[in-house]
Amino acid sequence: MTYEDAVTRLMELARENGGTVTAAQVEADPALSDDQPTVSAAARALGGSTNVFSADEPDGRAWFPFSSLLFSEVGSSARH
């Protein structure tokens, strides 16, 4: 998985879930779990960006760096 693939998949998961992706969702996704270092790097970059808010709550996650990522732009877009 490339870095760009990881970013795209994280955004897809967020879009499917109203703008939020949780560590449990990421860690349960087979494609994302296969390349943990790349996905973690993508999550860290996204978590530091303007329209993404990261949360770091204790939640028992195994490897994903955040408990959740909230994509403000993705969550606010209407689906047709």
PDB file of N, CA, C and O in Angstrom:
ATOM      1  N   MET A   1       0.844  -1.177   0.000  1.00  0.00           N
ATOM      2  CA  MET A   1       0.000   0.000   0.000  1.00  0.00           C
ATOM      3  C   MET A   1       0.886   1.236   0.000  1.00  0.00           C
ATOM      4  O   MET A   1       1.838   1.333   0.775  1.00  0.00           O
ATOM      5  N   THR A   2       0.567   2.173  -0.871  1.00  0.00           N
ATOM      6  CA  THR A   2       1.305   3.429  -0.883  1.00  0.00           C
ATOM      7  C   THR A   2       0.715   4.385   0.154  1.00  0.00           C
ATOM      8  O   THR A   2      -0.380   4.166   0.673  1.00  0.00           O
ATOM      9  N   TYR A   3       1.454   5.430   0.436  1.00  0.00           N
ATOM     10  CA  TYR A   3       0.976   6.470   1.347  1.00  0.00           C
ATOM     11  C   TYR A   3      -0.341   7.055   0.820  1.00  0.00           C
ATOM     12  O   TYR A   3      -1.289   7.256   1.578  1.00  0.00           O
ATOM     13  N   GLU A   4      -0.383   7.321  -0.481  1.00  0.00           N
ATOM     14  CA  GLU A   4      -1.586   7.890  -1.092  1.00  0.00           C
ATOM     15  C   GLU A   4      -2.770   6.937  -0.976  1.00  0.00           C
ATOM     16  O   GLU A   4      -3.896   7.372  -0.732  1.00  0.00           O
ATOM     17  N   ASP A   5      -2.522   5.632  -1.152  1.00  0.00           N
ATOM     18  CA  ASP A   5      -3.587   4.632  -0.983  1.00  0.00           C
ATOM     19  C   ASP A   5      -4.127   4.655   0.446  1.00  0.00           C
ATOM     20  O   ASP A   5      -5.335   4.559   0.664  1.00  0.00           O
ATOM     21  N   ALA A   6      -3.229   4.783   1.407  1.00  0.00           N
ATOM     22  CA  ALA A   6      -3.643   4.808   2.811  1.00  0.00           C
ATOM     23  C   ALA A   6      -4.502   6.033   3.102  1.00  0.00           C
ATOM     24  O   ALA A   6      -5.532   5.922   3.768  1.00  0.00           O
ATOM     25  N   VAL A   7      -4.090   7.198   2.610  1.00  0.00           N
ATOM     26  CA  VAL A   7      -4.874   8.420   2.803  1.00  0.00           C
ATOM     27  C   VAL A   7      -6.251   8.261   2.175  1.00  0.00           C
ATOM     28  O   VAL A   7      -7.264   8.601   2.786  1.00  0.00           O
ATOM     29  N   THR A   8      -6.281   7.743   0.955  1.00  0.00           N
ATOM     30  CA  THR A   8      -7.553   7.557   0.254  1.00  0.00           C
ATOM     31  C   THR A   8      -8.471   6.622   1.019  1.00  0.00           C
ATOM     32  O   THR A   8      -9.658   6.911   1.169  1.00  0.00           O
ATOM     33  N   ARG A   9      -7.946   5.509   1.504  1.00  0.00           N
ATOM     34  CA  ARG A   9      -8.784   4.544   2.230  1.00  0.00           C
ATOM     35  C   ARG A   9      -9.273   5.121   3.554  1.00  0.00           C
ATOM     36  O   ARG A   9     -10.424   4.899   3.931  1.00  0.00           O
ATOM     37  N   LEU A  10      -8.432   5.847   4.257  1.00  0.00           N
ATOM     38  CA  LEU A  10      -8.871   6.485   5.501  1.00  0.00           C
ATOM     39  C   LEU A  10     -10.001   7.475   5.226  1.00  0.00           C
ATOM     40  O   LEU A  10     -10.967   7.546   5.985  1.00  0.00           O
ATOM     41  N   MET A  11      -9.879   8.231   4.149  1.00  0.00           N
ATOM     42  CA  MET A  11     -10.930   9.178   3.788  1.00  0.00           C
ATOM     43  C   MET A  11     -12.209   8.458   3.373  1.00  0.00           C
ATOM     44  O   MET A  11     -13.308   8.916   3.684  1.00  0.00           O
ATOM     45  N   GLU A  12     -12.073   7.330   2.671  1.00  0.00           N
ATOM     46  CA  GLU A  12     -13.252   6.539   2.299  1.00  0.00           C
ATOM     47  C   GLU A  12     -13.981   6.035   3.537  1.00  0.00           C
ATOM     48  O   GLU A  12     -15.206   6.121   3.623  1.00  0.00           O
ATOM     49  N   LEU A  13     -13.222   5.508   4.493  1.00  0.00           N
ATOM     50  CA  LEU A  13     -13.840   5.033   5.735  1.00  0.00           C
ATOM     51  C   LEU A  13     -14.562   6.171   6.450  1.00  0.00           C
ATOM     52  O   LEU A  13     -15.673   5.992   6.948  1.00  0.00           O
ATOM     53  N   ALA A  14     -13.935   7.324   6.496  1.00  0.00           N
ATOM     54  CA  ALA A  14     -14.572   8.474   7.140  1.00  0.00           C
ATOM     55  C   ALA A  14     -15.851   8.863   6.407  1.00  0.00           C
ATOM     56  O   ALA A  14     -16.873   9.135   7.036  1.00  0.00           O
ATOM     57  N   ARG A  15     -15.793   8.889   5.097  1.00  0.00           N
ATOM     58  CA  ARG A  15     -16.966   9.247   4.294  1.00  0.00           C
ATOM     59  C   ARG A  15     -18.114   8.273   4.557  1.00  0.00           C
ATOM     60  O   ARG A  15     -19.271   8.682   4.652  1.00  0.00           O
ATOM     61  N   GLU A  16     -17.793   6.992   4.672  1.00  0.00           N
ATOM     62  CA  GLU A  16     -18.806   5.961   4.921  1.00  0.00           C
ATOM     63  C   GLU A  16     -19.409   6.076   6.320  1.00  0.00           C
ATOM     64  O   GLU A  16     -20.478   5.523   6.580  1.00  0.00           O
ATOM     65  N   ASN A  17     -18.734   6.786   7.218  1.00  0.00           N
ATOM     66  CA  ASN A  17     -19.155   6.854   8.619  1.00  0.00           C
ATOM     67  C   ASN A  17     -19.412   8.283   9.082  1.00  0.00           C
ATOM     68  O   ASN A  17     -19.147   8.622  10.236  1.00  0.00           O
ATOM     69  N   GLY A  18     -19.918   9.106   8.199  1.00  0.00           N
ATOM     70  CA  GLY A  18     -20.313  10.456   8.576  1.00  0.00           C
ATOM     71  C   GLY A  18     -19.179  11.402   8.897  1.00  0.00           C
ATOM     72  O   GLY A  18     -19.398  12.417   9.557  1.00  0.00           O
ATOM     73  N   GLY A  19     -17.983  11.102   8.455  1.00  0.00           N
ATOM     74  CA  GLY A  19     -16.848  11.994   8.654  1.00  0.00           C
ATOM     75  C   GLY A  19     -15.865  11.560   9.725  1.00  0.00           C
ATOM     76  O   GLY A  19     -14.825  12.192   9.908  1.00  0.00           O
ATOM     77  N   THR A  20     -16.186  10.483  10.435  1.00  0.00           N
ATOM     78  CA  THR A  20     -15.305  10.017  11.509  1.00  0.00           C
ATOM     79  C   THR A  20     -14.847   8.594  11.239  1.00  0.00           C
ATOM     80  O   THR A  20     -15.632   7.742  10.823  1.00  0.00           O
ATOM     81  N   VAL A  21     -13.583   8.352  11.479  1.00  0.00           N
ATOM     82  CA  VAL A  21     -13.053   6.994  11.411  1.00  0.00           C
ATOM     83  C   VAL A  21     -12.402   6.697  12.763  1.00  0.00           C
ATOM     84  O   VAL A  21     -11.657   7.517  13.299  1.00  0.00           O
ATOM     85  N   THR A  22     -12.693   5.520  13.302  1.00  0.00           N
ATOM     86  CA  THR A  22     -12.146   5.136  14.607  1.00  0.00           C
ATOM     87  C   THR A  22     -10.993   4.155  14.439  1.00  0.00           C
ATOM     88  O   THR A  22     -10.829   3.529  13.392  1.00  0.00           O
ATOM     89  N   ALA A  23     -10.209   4.040  15.486  1.00  0.00           N
ATOM     90  CA  ALA A  23      -9.104   3.082  15.476  1.00  0.00           C
ATOM     91  C   ALA A  23      -9.628   1.668  15.256  1.00  0.00           C
ATOM     92  O   ALA A  23      -9.013   0.885  14.531  1.00  0.00           O
ATOM     93  N   ALA A  24     -10.751   1.336  15.872  1.00  0.00           N
ATOM     94  CA  ALA A  24     -11.312  -0.008  15.709  1.00  0.00           C
ATOM     95  C   ALA A  24     -11.653  -0.288  14.252  1.00  0.00           C
ATOM     96  O   ALA A  24     -11.414  -1.393  13.764  1.00  0.00           O
ATOM     97  N   GLN A  25     -12.211   0.702  13.546  1.00  0.00           N
ATOM     98  CA  GLN A  25     -12.539   0.520  12.132  1.00  0.00           C
ATOM     99  C   GLN A  25     -11.280   0.329  11.300  1.00  0.00           C
ATOM    100  O   GLN A  25     -11.226  -0.538  10.427  1.00  0.00           O
ATOM    101  N   VAL A  26     -10.275   1.138  11.574  1.00  0.00           N
ATOM    102  CA  VAL A  26      -9.021   1.047  10.817  1.00  0.00           C
ATOM    103  C   VAL A  26      -8.348  -0.295  11.070  1.00  0.00           C
ATOM    104  O   VAL A  26      -7.930  -0.969  10.129  1.00  0.00           O
ATOM    105  N   GLU A  27      -8.244  -0.681  12.330  1.00  0.00           N
ATOM    106  CA  GLU A  27      -7.552  -1.925  12.668  1.00  0.00           C
ATOM    107  C   GLU A  27      -8.306  -3.154  12.175  1.00  0.00           C
ATOM    108  O   GLU A  27      -7.708  -4.217  12.009  1.00  0.00           O
ATOM    109  N   ALA A  28      -9.613  -3.026  11.938  1.00  0.00           N
ATOM    110  CA  ALA A  28     -10.407  -4.146  11.418  1.00  0.00           C
ATOM    111  C   ALA A  28     -10.382  -4.217   9.896  1.00  0.00           C
ATOM    112  O   ALA A  28     -10.814  -5.216   9.321  1.00  0.00           O
ATOM    113  N   ASP A  29      -9.892  -3.188   9.242  1.00  0.00           N
ATOM    114  CA  ASP A  29      -9.851  -3.146   7.780  1.00  0.00           C
ATOM    115  C   ASP A  29      -8.640  -3.939   7.293  1.00  0.00           C
ATOM    116  O   ASP A  29      -7.505  -3.573   7.600  1.00  0.00           O
ATOM    117  N   PRO A  30      -8.860  -5.020   6.538  1.00  0.00           N
ATOM    118  CA  PRO A  30      -7.737  -5.874   6.115  1.00  0.00           C
ATOM    119  C   PRO A  30      -6.675  -5.136   5.302  1.00  0.00           C
ATOM    120  O   PRO A  30      -5.481  -5.358   5.505  1.00  0.00           O
ATOM    121  N   ALA A  31      -7.088  -4.276   4.399  1.00  0.00           N
ATOM    122  CA  ALA A  31      -6.119  -3.567   3.560  1.00  0.00           C
ATOM    123  C   ALA A  31      -5.257  -2.626   4.394  1.00  0.00           C
ATOM    124  O   ALA A  31      -4.049  -2.535   4.175  1.00  0.00           O
ATOM    125  N   LEU A  32      -5.862  -1.934   5.338  1.00  0.00           N
ATOM    126  CA  LEU A  32      -5.104  -1.008   6.176  1.00  0.00           C
ATOM    127  C   LEU A  32      -4.217  -1.742   7.169  1.00  0.00           C
ATOM    128  O   LEU A  32      -3.101  -1.302   7.444  1.00  0.00           O
ATOM    129  N   SER A  33      -4.691  -2.837   7.700  1.00  0.00           N
ATOM    130  CA  SER A  33      -3.913  -3.603   8.687  1.00  0.00           C
ATOM    131  C   SER A  33      -2.678  -4.250   8.092  1.00  0.00           C
ATOM    132  O   SER A  33      -1.722  -4.549   8.809  1.00  0.00           O
ATOM    133  N   ASP A  34      -2.690  -4.470   6.779  1.00  0.00           N
ATOM    134  CA  ASP A  34      -1.544  -5.107   6.130  1.00  0.00           C
ATOM    135  C   ASP A  34      -0.311  -4.212   6.071  1.00  0.00           C
ATOM    136  O   ASP A  34       0.802  -4.715   5.921  1.00  0.00           O
ATOM    137  N   ASP A  35      -0.485  -2.907   6.185  1.00  0.00           N
ATOM    138  CA  ASP A  35       0.661  -1.991   6.118  1.00  0.00           C
ATOM    139  C   ASP A  35       0.551  -0.951   7.228  1.00  0.00           C
ATOM    140  O   ASP A  35       0.311   0.229   6.973  1.00  0.00           O
ATOM    141  N   GLN A  36       0.727  -1.404   8.442  1.00  0.00           N
ATOM    142  CA  GLN A  36       0.550  -0.547   9.611  1.00  0.00           C
ATOM    143  C   GLN A  36       1.469   0.675   9.626  1.00  0.00           C
ATOM    144  O   GLN A  36       1.002   1.762   9.964  1.00  0.00           O
ATOM    145  N   PRO A  37       2.758   0.551   9.276  1.00  0.00           N
ATOM    146  CA  PRO A  37       3.626   1.741   9.304  1.00  0.00           C
ATOM    147  C   PRO A  37       3.171   2.835   8.335  1.00  0.00           C
ATOM    148  O   PRO A  37       3.179   4.015   8.686  1.00  0.00           O
ATOM    149  N   THR A  38       2.780   2.453   7.128  1.00  0.00           N
ATOM    150  CA  THR A  38       2.334   3.440   6.140  1.00  0.00           C
ATOM    151  C   THR A  38       1.024   4.082   6.562  1.00  0.00           C
ATOM    152  O   THR A  38       0.855   5.295   6.439  1.00  0.00           O
ATOM    153  N   VAL A  39       0.095   3.274   7.058  1.00  0.00           N
ATOM    154  CA  VAL A  39      -1.205   3.791   7.498  1.00  0.00           C
ATOM    155  C   VAL A  39      -1.026   4.712   8.705  1.00  0.00           C
ATOM    156  O   VAL A  39      -1.684   5.748   8.791  1.00  0.00           O
ATOM    157  N   SER A  40      -0.156   4.351   9.623  1.00  0.00           N
ATOM    158  CA  SER A  40       0.113   5.202  10.785  1.00  0.00           C
ATOM    159  C   SER A  40       0.703   6.541  10.355  1.00  0.00           C
ATOM    160  O   SER A  40       0.330   7.585  10.890  1.00  0.00           O
ATOM    161  N   ALA A  41       1.620   6.516   9.394  1.00  0.00           N
ATOM    162  CA  ALA A  41       2.213   7.758   8.893  1.00  0.00           C
ATOM    163  C   ALA A  41       1.156   8.627   8.218  1.00  0.00           C
ATOM    164  O   ALA A  41       1.134   9.843   8.411  1.00  0.00           O
ATOM    165  N   ALA A  42       0.290   8.014   7.437  1.00  0.00           N
ATOM    166  CA  ALA A  42      -0.785   8.759   6.779  1.00  0.00           C
ATOM    167  C   ALA A  42      -1.726   9.368   7.813  1.00  0.00           C
ATOM    168  O   ALA A  42      -2.142  10.518   7.673  1.00  0.00           O
ATOM    169  N   ALA A  43      -2.059   8.609   8.842  1.00  0.00           N
ATOM    170  CA  ALA A  43      -2.954   9.106   9.892  1.00  0.00           C
ATOM    171  C   ALA A  43      -2.325  10.278  10.632  1.00  0.00           C
ATOM    172  O   ALA A  43      -3.006  11.258  10.937  1.00  0.00           O
ATOM    173  N   ARG A  44      -1.038  10.185  10.921  1.00  0.00           N
ATOM    174  CA  ARG A  44      -0.358  11.281  11.626  1.00  0.00           C
ATOM    175  C   ARG A  44      -0.350  12.551  10.774  1.00  0.00           C
ATOM    176  O   ARG A  44      -0.559  13.651  11.286  1.00  0.00           O
ATOM    177  N   ALA A  45      -0.110  12.391   9.482  1.00  0.00           N
ATOM    178  CA  ALA A  45      -0.123  13.554   8.590  1.00  0.00           C
ATOM    179  C   ALA A  45      -1.526  14.147   8.505  1.00  0.00           C
ATOM    180  O   ALA A  45      -1.691  15.365   8.568  1.00  0.00           O
ATOM    181  N   LEU A  46      -2.526  13.296   8.365  1.00  0.00           N
ATOM    182  CA  LEU A  46      -3.905  13.783   8.308  1.00  0.00           C
ATOM    183  C   LEU A  46      -4.306  14.448   9.621  1.00  0.00           C
ATOM    184  O   LEU A  46      -4.968  15.485   9.618  1.00  0.00           O
ATOM    185  N   GLY A  47      -3.906  13.855  10.734  1.00  0.00           N
ATOM    186  CA  GLY A  47      -4.259  14.384  12.046  1.00  0.00           C
ATOM    187  C   GLY A  47      -3.695  15.763  12.311  1.00  0.00           C
ATOM    188  O   GLY A  47      -4.204  16.491  13.164  1.00  0.00           O
ATOM    189  N   GLY A  48      -2.654  16.129  11.591  1.00  0.00           N
ATOM    190  CA  GLY A  48      -2.061  17.446  11.751  1.00  0.00           C
ATOM    191  C   GLY A  48      -2.513  18.447  10.707  1.00  0.00           C
ATOM    192  O   GLY A  48      -2.014  19.572  10.666  1.00  0.00           O
ATOM    193  N   SER A  49      -3.456  18.049   9.863  1.00  0.00           N
ATOM    194  CA  SER A  49      -3.904  18.943   8.800  1.00  0.00           C
ATOM    195  C   SER A  49      -5.051  19.840   9.267  1.00  0.00           C
ATOM    196  O   SER A  49      -5.593  19.658  10.357  1.00  0.00           O
ATOM    197  N   THR A  50      -5.402  20.791   8.442  1.00  0.00           N
ATOM    198  CA  THR A  50      -6.374  21.822   8.803  1.00  0.00           C
ATOM    199  C   THR A  50      -7.781  21.296   9.036  1.00  0.00           C
ATOM    200  O   THR A  50      -8.440  21.724   9.984  1.00  0.00           O
ATOM    201  N   ASN A  51      -8.261  20.384   8.204  1.00  0.00           N
ATOM    202  CA  ASN A  51      -9.658  19.948   8.265  1.00  0.00           C
ATOM    203  C   ASN A  51      -9.855  18.588   8.917  1.00  0.00           C
ATOM    204  O   ASN A  51     -10.919  17.982   8.785  1.00  0.00           O
ATOM    205  N   VAL A  52      -8.840  18.109   9.615  1.00  0.00           N
ATOM    206  CA  VAL A  52      -8.942  16.809  10.291  1.00  0.00           C
ATOM    207  C   VAL A  52      -8.562  17.001  11.757  1.00  0.00           C
ATOM    208  O   VAL A  52      -7.530  17.590  12.079  1.00  0.00           O
ATOM    209  N   PHE A  53      -9.416  16.493  12.626  1.00  0.00           N
ATOM    210  CA  PHE A  53      -9.181  16.596  14.067  1.00  0.00           C
ATOM    211  C   PHE A  53      -8.937  15.203  14.620  1.00  0.00           C
ATOM    212  O   PHE A  53      -9.713  14.280  14.370  1.00  0.00           O
ATOM    213  N   SER A  54      -7.861  15.056  15.367  1.00  0.00           N
ATOM    214  CA  SER A  54      -7.523  13.750  15.930  1.00  0.00           C
ATOM    215  C   SER A  54      -7.872  13.706  17.406  1.00  0.00           C
ATOM    216  O   SER A  54      -7.820  14.718  18.105  1.00  0.00           O
ATOM    217  N   ALA A  55      -8.228  12.519  17.866  1.00  0.00           N
ATOM    218  CA  ALA A  55      -8.503  12.297  19.285  1.00  0.00           C
ATOM    219  C   ALA A  55      -7.584  11.193  19.778  1.00  0.00           C
ATOM    220  O   ALA A  55      -7.291  10.238  19.057  1.00  0.00           O
ATOM    221  N   ASP A  56      -7.140  11.338  21.002  1.00  0.00           N
ATOM    222  CA  ASP A  56      -6.232  10.347  21.581  1.00  0.00           C
ATOM    223  C   ASP A  56      -6.778   9.902  22.933  1.00  0.00           C
ATOM    224  O   ASP A  56      -6.211  10.210  23.981  1.00  0.00           O
ATOM    225  N   GLU A  57      -7.880   9.179  22.889  1.00  0.00           N
ATOM    226  CA  GLU A  57      -8.523   8.660  24.095  1.00  0.00           C
ATOM    227  C   GLU A  57      -8.056   7.231  24.345  1.00  0.00           C
ATOM    228  O   GLU A  57      -7.753   6.513  23.392  1.00  0.00           O
ATOM    229  N   PRO A  58      -7.989   6.805  25.595  1.00  0.00           N
ATOM    230  CA  PRO A  58      -7.650   5.399  25.868  1.00  0.00           C
ATOM    231  C   PRO A  58      -8.783   4.501  25.377  1.00  0.00           C
ATOM    232  O   PRO A  58      -9.914   4.601  25.853  1.00  0.00           O
ATOM    233  N   ASP A  59      -8.474   3.633  24.433  1.00  0.00           N
ATOM    234  CA  ASP A  59      -9.529   2.808  23.845  1.00  0.00           C
ATOM    235  C   ASP A  59      -9.083   1.383  23.538  1.00  0.00           C
ATOM    236  O   ASP A  59      -9.830   0.628  22.917  1.00  0.00           O
ATOM    237  N   GLY A  60      -7.900   1.010  23.955  1.00  0.00           N
ATOM    238  CA  GLY A  60      -7.440  -0.352  23.734  1.00  0.00           C
ATOM    239  C   GLY A  60      -6.953  -0.639  22.326  1.00  0.00           C
ATOM    240  O   GLY A  60      -6.795  -1.800  21.949  1.00  0.00           O
ATOM    241  N   ARG A  61      -6.712   0.413  21.540  1.00  0.00           N
ATOM    242  CA  ARG A  61      -6.252   0.184  20.167  1.00  0.00           C
ATOM    243  C   ARG A  61      -4.877  -0.471  20.180  1.00  0.00           C
ATOM    244  O   ARG A  61      -4.081  -0.282  21.101  1.00  0.00           O
ATOM    245  N   ALA A  62      -4.623  -1.244  19.135  1.00  0.00           N
ATOM    246  CA  ALA A  62      -3.379  -2.003  19.071  1.00  0.00           C
ATOM    247  C   ALA A  62      -2.238  -1.209  18.429  1.00  0.00           C
ATOM    248  O   ALA A  62      -1.123  -1.211  18.951  1.00  0.00           O
ATOM    249  N   TRP A  63      -2.498  -0.530  17.306  1.00  0.00           N
ATOM    250  CA  TRP A  63      -1.403   0.118  16.595  1.00  0.00           C
ATOM    251  C   TRP A  63      -1.749   1.467  15.964  1.00  0.00           C
ATOM    252  O   TRP A  63      -0.843   2.258  15.699  1.00  0.00           O
ATOM    253  N   PHE A  64      -3.006   1.751  15.720  1.00  0.00           N
ATOM    254  CA  PHE A  64      -3.375   3.021  15.087  1.00  0.00           C
ATOM    255  C   PHE A  64      -3.060   4.160  16.054  1.00  0.00           C
ATOM    256  O   PHE A  64      -3.368   4.046  17.240  1.00  0.00           O
ATOM    257  N   PRO A  65      -2.449   5.266  15.582  1.00  0.00           N
ATOM    258  CA  PRO A  65      -1.966   6.292  16.514  1.00  0.00           C
ATOM    259  C   PRO A  65      -3.039   7.135  17.202  1.00  0.00           C
ATOM    260  O   PRO A  65      -2.737   7.801  18.192  1.00  0.00           O
ATOM    261  N   PHE A  66      -4.278   7.131  16.714  1.00  0.00           N
ATOM    262  CA  PHE A  66      -5.341   7.945  17.297  1.00  0.00           C
ATOM    263  C   PHE A  66      -6.555   7.083  17.605  1.00  0.00           C
ATOM    264  O   PHE A  66      -6.760   6.044  16.978  1.00  0.00           O
ATOM    265  N   SER A  67      -7.353   7.510  18.563  1.00  0.00           N
ATOM    266  CA  SER A  67      -8.602   6.792  18.821  1.00  0.00           C
ATOM    267  C   SER A  67      -9.613   7.094  17.723  1.00  0.00           C
ATOM    268  O   SER A  67     -10.457   6.256  17.406  1.00  0.00           O
ATOM    269  N   SER A  68      -9.530   8.300  17.136  1.00  0.00           N
ATOM    270  CA  SER A  68     -10.398   8.631  16.003  1.00  0.00           C
ATOM    271  C   SER A  68      -9.841   9.818  15.239  1.00  0.00           C
ATOM    272  O   SER A  68      -9.038  10.598  15.750  1.00  0.00           O
ATOM    273  N   LEU A  69     -10.292   9.927  13.998  1.00  0.00           N
ATOM    274  CA  LEU A  69     -10.024  11.087  13.159  1.00  0.00           C
ATOM    275  C   LEU A  69     -11.368  11.614  12.680  1.00  0.00           C
ATOM    276  O   LEU A  69     -12.193  10.848  12.183  1.00  0.00           O
ATOM    277  N   LEU A  70     -11.593  12.906  12.823  1.00  0.00           N
ATOM    278  CA  LEU A  70     -12.814  13.550  12.354  1.00  0.00           C
ATOM    279  C   LEU A  70     -12.454  14.443  11.174  1.00  0.00           C
ATOM    280  O   LEU A  70     -11.694  15.401  11.313  1.00  0.00           O
ATOM    281  N   PHE A  71     -13.009  14.118  10.014  1.00  0.00           N
ATOM    282  CA  PHE A  71     -12.770  14.876   8.795  1.00  0.00           C
ATOM    283  C   PHE A  71     -13.905  15.891   8.656  1.00  0.00           C
ATOM    284  O   PHE A  71     -15.022  15.516   8.301  1.00  0.00           O
ATOM    285  N   SER A  72     -13.638  17.162   8.929  1.00  0.00           N
ATOM    286  CA  SER A  72     -14.710  18.160   8.902  1.00  0.00           C
ATOM    287  C   SER A  72     -15.263  18.374   7.500  1.00  0.00           C
ATOM    288  O   SER A  72     -16.468  18.578   7.352  1.00  0.00           O
ATOM    289  N   GLU A  73     -14.451  18.335   6.492  1.00  0.00           N
ATOM    290  CA  GLU A  73     -14.916  18.516   5.116  1.00  0.00           C
ATOM    291  C   GLU A  73     -15.705  17.305   4.632  1.00  0.00           C
ATOM    292  O   GLU A  73     -16.747  17.464   3.995  1.00  0.00           O
ATOM    293  N   VAL A  74     -15.233  16.114   4.919  1.00  0.00           N
ATOM    294  CA  VAL A  74     -15.899  14.888   4.474  1.00  0.00           C
ATOM    295  C   VAL A  74     -17.241  14.737   5.156  1.00  0.00           C
ATOM    296  O   VAL A  74     -18.231  14.385   4.515  1.00  0.00           O
ATOM    297  N   GLY A  75     -17.283  14.999   6.452  1.00  0.00           N
ATOM    298  CA  GLY A  75     -18.510  14.811   7.209  1.00  0.00           C
ATOM    299  C   GLY A  75     -19.598  15.795   6.862  1.00  0.00           C
ATOM    300  O   GLY A  75     -20.778  15.510   7.064  1.00  0.00           O
ATOM    301  N   SER A  76     -19.222  16.955   6.339  1.00  0.00           N
ATOM    302  CA  SER A  76     -20.222  17.967   6.052  1.00  0.00           C
ATOM    303  C   SER A  76     -20.772  17.872   4.640  1.00  0.00           C
ATOM    304  O   SER A  76     -21.740  18.558   4.314  1.00  0.00           O
ATOM    305  N   SER A  77     -20.182  17.043   3.799  1.00  0.00           N
ATOM    306  CA  SER A  77     -20.666  16.943   2.425  1.00  0.00           C
ATOM    307  C   SER A  77     -21.892  16.045   2.356  1.00  0.00           C
ATOM    308  O   SER A  77     -21.955  15.008   3.015  1.00  0.00           O
ATOM    309  N   ALA A  78     -22.848  16.449   1.563  1.00  0.00           N
ATOM    310  CA  ALA A  78     -24.080  15.669   1.414  1.00  0.00           C
ATOM    311  C   ALA A  78     -23.861  14.552   0.411  1.00  0.00           C
ATOM    312  O   ALA A  78     -23.157  14.721  -0.584  1.00  0.00           O
ATOM    313  N   ARG A  79     -24.466  13.421   0.682  1.00  0.00           N
ATOM    314  CA  ARG A  79     -24.368  12.283  -0.238  1.00  0.00           C
ATOM    315  C   ARG A  79     -25.598  12.268  -1.120  1.00  0.00           C
ATOM    316  O   ARG A  79     -26.709  12.516  -0.653  1.00  0.00           O
ATOM    317  N   HIS A  80     -25.400  11.978  -2.392  1.00  0.00           N
ATOM    318  CA  HIS A  80     -26.518  11.911  -3.342  1.00  0.00           C
ATOM    319  C   HIS A  80     -26.653  10.521  -3.883  1.00  0.00           C
ATOM    320  O   HIS A  80     -27.537  10.259  -4.699  1.00  0.00           O
TER     321      HIS A  80
END
